[in-house]
Amino acid sequence: MAKASRFRRLRKLVVFHNIQLLVVCETYVRMSLAEEFRARLKFDFVVSHSEGLLWVFYNAPFSCSIVGEGGSVFVSVYSPPVLGELDFFLGCSRCYYCGGKERSLGWLA
């Protein structure tokens, strides 16, 4: 999201697909800009990991919160009319196949 071209592409995807819940990992952008990005992407709300590792943009009627942090992040999502409550786990780990230089992200729902 730090590069303007990537942000423009993300915004086009959000509009084209009418995305209501978006999770962005490793933004490489200051956390203080989360509200600005929320407005520019036209989402109602944003929550962020304390170190900015993860941003969750969402619209009503979704409700999201970061419920656990550390080496991994736990996100709770609630959508009354559709799904009820979902809990997501995001774990970052080094990719040993690549010599430990790259990280891979893992989601569990």
Order of alpha helices (4+ residues) and beta strands (2+ residues): alpha-beta-alpha-beta-beta-beta-beta-beta-beta
